[in-house]
Amino acid sequence: MTHFRPATALAAVACIAAVTPAVSASPPAYRDASRPVADRVDDLMARMSLQDKVGQMTQAERLAADPATAAAAGIGSILSGGGSAPTPNTAEAWADMYDAYQRAAIATPLGIPTIYGVDAVHGHNNVQGATIFPHNIGLGATDDPELVERIGRATAEEVAGTGIDWDFAPCLCVARNDRWGRTYESFGESPERPTTMASVVTGLQGSTLDGPASVLATAKHYVGDGGTTGGDDQGNTEIDEVELRAVHLPPFRAAIKRGVGSVMISYSSWNDVKMHTNDYLINGVLKNELGFTGFVVSDWQAIDKTDGEEGFTADEVRSSINAGLDMIMVPYDYQKFMDLLRAEVEAGRVLMSRIDDANRRILTKKFELGLFERRFTDRSFTGTIGSPEHRELAREAVRESQVLLKNDGNVLPLAKDGGKIFVAGKNADDIGNQSGGWTITWQGSSGPITPGTTILRGIQQAVSPGTEVTYDRDGNGIDGSYRAAIAVVGETPYAEGEGDRPEAMGLDEEDKATLARLEASGVPVVVVTVSGRPLDIAAELPEWNALLAAWLPGTEGAGVTDVLFGDNNPTGTLPMTWMSSADQQPINEGDDQQPLFPHGYGLSY
Ligand code: GLC
């Protein structure tokens, strides 16, 4: 019989234990959904390498990294830039794409799910067939935060129906100069409406982030993007701190109070300091003073632009991360970003505590969203995309966003019955034009780009069977036999700096020619402007009997005709002062200029 001495016996047990595959112990703490999120984050981070952590701070465009590549590289977030859609561009294809990224991510050793961001800024606007709601300038005209919260909820359902879990919205910019190409992304020129419209955050995020169809919202673009000199997109906001705090900060306070999960930094500068390197405003004000506990994401290739040169450098990586950015929307050269950041940490120029803080913020949101449990698309929401209920909500929002600015002789509302109505204008029968930028593609485009109801179709549906509706884009064929002419004019789609208007801000020559034909007929002319901002139309206004500002209504153009034909009394009021002349820009409430129509103006029947 072999007698083991205690020491030998212990050694023997140790050897046996070492070679015997451990019977699977209970799952690691971070996978235990019953544990507090903070504990799960701690446990997961303790298992992560520096490379893992740098990966979580990296966001790549889907076109730069397919699911297998993204997982192999340890990339923590994927985005679709404006118009970056799967083929075919259907809700099901989006959901399949999202699920493929998640399947690859959770198959990695630590199985950290990705978080996938899109710009659903007026509905799930990248997706064919989605409900396209009015852009923010129109929602600002409603001055109805409860409606906007419902729009947030409907948008979240359509976004979640494609799997996507993060929405780069709302833009809470306060547009001070209407020359800015992003004026239509603003709820208003004063902080009050952007502040109350932060209600959309609650709609998007739901009562809890892991609730059904909840998606992470993004307050953007922090801070002062709407205050640049000349309305120059990505320009320089040259104001003192008192004005920055009074005008541009309140909407972010409101969004933080509503628990917004992420904040996107603005491309712009504040008094010549790039926001993406502004330690005082990000670390000092946003995170410390305002107590923002979510995570901070850069804008697209924004860190490339801080030194005025193409591409990004180690200095730009270091200065943005040390300023308080937690995740960088690279979006293509992600390996270079990861290598540079890792090198900065290893050189001690970015502290590990900064890396850990960023990871803690990001992972906390991933756990709170339930991504470790609810990994794939909840296809029960896929059918909400472009649903009749959502389109009806959008039509309600279009109605409420209409601002009646002139109504001589009470020419409006138009009768539905009898006679002939002439419709003209390049924006009368064009879903793309009435939706504006950020629709199917980044810049948007004219034409039948997605299913919806044009304003012309809305007119045809609104009138009685005995009423004849004639449409000619240019106004050719009108004569005195018509009882009214409706001219739907304004702007064609644009986004961001492409839409800056440093020069004239009036109607184009096509619209002016169309209006001249209508006016020459002697028929009462009702003008409907479809535009992303107030336009310089004071010189033409006397020839018009009525003027209705429709803004960028989206797919449900019948909401405009609900007001034109009196099914709804117009209640919208101007979220932006309406200039008398482009020379007045910037023109805002309280300055000593004489507008054509003041901020808050709007007529009713
Ligand atoms: C854009 C916009 C930003 C958007 C981001 C991702 O350049 O500035 O609003 O969320 O890139 O598309």
Residues whose N, C-alpha, C, O or C-beta is under 5 A from the ligand:
A	BS01	GLC	S80 G81 G82 D119 F168 D299 W300
